[in-house]
Amino acid sequence: MKWLMLAGCVVVALAAFGGSMALLGQFVPKGHVASRKARFRASRDDVWKAITDIERFPAWRKDLKKVERLPDREGRPAWREHGRQGVVAFERVEAVPGERLVGRIADPDLPYGGTWTYELSPADGGVELRITERGEIYNPLFRFMSQFFDMNATIEEYLKALGRKFGEEVTPEG
């Protein structure tokens, strides 16, 4: 009986804690912006090919198990990534070859969404790539928890993986 009461108290305490986090999450803005850039010795064309060749993402992005092409959406590429974060569908919403690319999460059932904007510009014998995430976290509990994570971490991991693809060690910066 003592163990049953203890278990009940633990359940009540956890529910109260989770409820408090969700309540506090209501006060955290849904939207966030994260941005990082890195310089590559690779050509602008090579970087563009790497970030747009959807089928080859798993060859250089170790966070992906596989990529599955989906039917185009209004003539724009769409795909599903199977990786550490689970399975997420994406679509390309804008592409100016060699200059600017915008991809968007295309799964309305996720507790988050948003876009990544890739901007390429010349830089000392190579190219600079800036990635800007404009995201939203819909679930208040997840918004609360997001305050304890670095919103730039995924962008930094992506830029470092792209550097490794080109045999470079890059240091993402603000």
PEVEN-V795664 format. One record per residue. N is the residue number from 1. OMEGA is omega in whole degrees, 0 to 359 (999 if undefined). NEAR is the number of other C-alpha atoms within 10 Angstrom. Layout:
# PEVEN-V795664
N | OMEGA | NEAR
N | OMEGA | NEAR
This chain:
# PEVEN-V795664
1 | 180 | 6
2 | 180 | 7
3 | 180 | 8
4 | 178 | 9
5 | 178 | 10
6 | 179 | 11
7 | 178 | 12
8 | 178 | 12
9 | 179 | 12
10 | 179 | 12
11 | 179 | 12
12 | 180 | 12
13 | 179 | 12
14 | 179 | 12
15 | 179 | 12
16 | 180 | 12
17 | 179 | 12
18 | 178 | 13
19 | 178 | 14
20 | 179 | 13
21 | 179 | 17
22 | 178 | 19
23 | 178 | 14
24 | 178 | 15
25 | 177 | 21
26 | 183 | 15
27 | 177 | 11
28 | 180 | 19
29 | 178 | 13
30 | 186 | 16
31 | 175 | 14
32 | 176 | 13
33 | 176 | 14
34 | 183 | 17
35 | 177 | 20
36 | 177 | 19
37 | 176 | 20
38 | 177 | 22
39 | 180 | 24
40 | 174 | 24
41 | 179 | 17
42 | 178 | 17
43 | 177 | 16
44 | 179 | 22
45 | 180 | 13
46 | 178 | 12
47 | 179 | 22
48 | 180 | 19
49 | 182 | 14
50 | 185 | 17
51 | 179 | 13
52 | 180 | 15
53 | 189 | 9
54 | 184 | 17
55 | 183 | 13
56 | 179 | 14
57 | 183 | 19
58 | 180 | 16
59 | 181 | 11
60 | 177 | 16
61 | 184 | 19
62 | 177 | 14
63 | 181 | 17
64 | 173 | 17
65 | 178 | 15
66 | 175 | 17
67 | 181 | 19
68 | 177 | 13
69 | 176 | 14
70 | 176 | 13
71 | 178 | 12
72 | 177 | 12
73 | 182 | 12
74 | 177 | 8
75 | 181 | 9
76 | 181 | 12
77 | 175 | 17
78 | 182 | 22
79 | 178 | 21
80 | 178 | 19
81 | 175 | 21
82 | 184 | 17
83 | 181 | 16
84 | 181 | 10
85 | 183 | 9
86 | 181 | 9
87 | 183 | 15
88 | 176 | 17
89 | 180 | 19
90 | 172 | 20
91 | 176 | 21
92 | 181 | 21
93 | 179 | 17
94 | 176 | 13
95 | 171 | 15
96 | 189 | 9
97 | 178 | 13
98 | 184 | 17
99 | 189 | 15
100 | 179 | 17
101 | 176 | 20
102 | 175 | 18
103 | 183 | 19
104 | 171 | 20
105 | 186 | 20
106 | 180 | 18
107 | 184 | 15
108 | 182 | 9
109 | 180 | 8
110 | 178 | 14
111 | 180 | 13
112 | 178 | 17
113 | 177 | 19
114 | 183 | 17
115 | 167 | 21
116 | 176 | 21
117 | 180 | 20
118 | 179 | 21
119 | 180 | 19
120 | 177 | 23
121 | 180 | 14
122 | 179 | 14
123 | 173 | 15
124 | 176 | 9
125 | 180 | 12
126 | 182 | 15
127 | 173 | 21
128 | 177 | 21
129 | 174 | 25
130 | 175 | 22
131 | 178 | 25
132 | 177 | 19
133 | 172 | 22
134 | 188 | 16
135 | 175 | 19
136 | 175 | 17
137 | 188 | 20
138 | 184 | 17
139 | 182 | 15
140 | 178 | 21
141 | 178 | 19
142 | 177 | 17
143 | 178 | 24
144 | 183 | 20
145 | 182 | 14
146 | 180 | 14
147 | 182 | 11
148 | 181 | 8
149 | 177 | 8
150 | 182 | 9
151 | 179 | 16
152 | 188 | 18
153 | 182 | 14
154 | 177 | 14
155 | 180 | 20
156 | 178 | 20
157 | 179 | 15
158 | 182 | 17
159 | 178 | 25
160 | 178 | 18
161 | 178 | 19
162 | 176 | 22
163 | 179 | 22
164 | 178 | 14
165 | 181 | 16
166 | 180 | 15
167 | 182 | 12
168 | 171 | 15
169 | 183 | 16
170 | 177 | 18
171 | 178 | 14
172 | 178 | 21
173 | 182 | 12
174 | 999 | 9
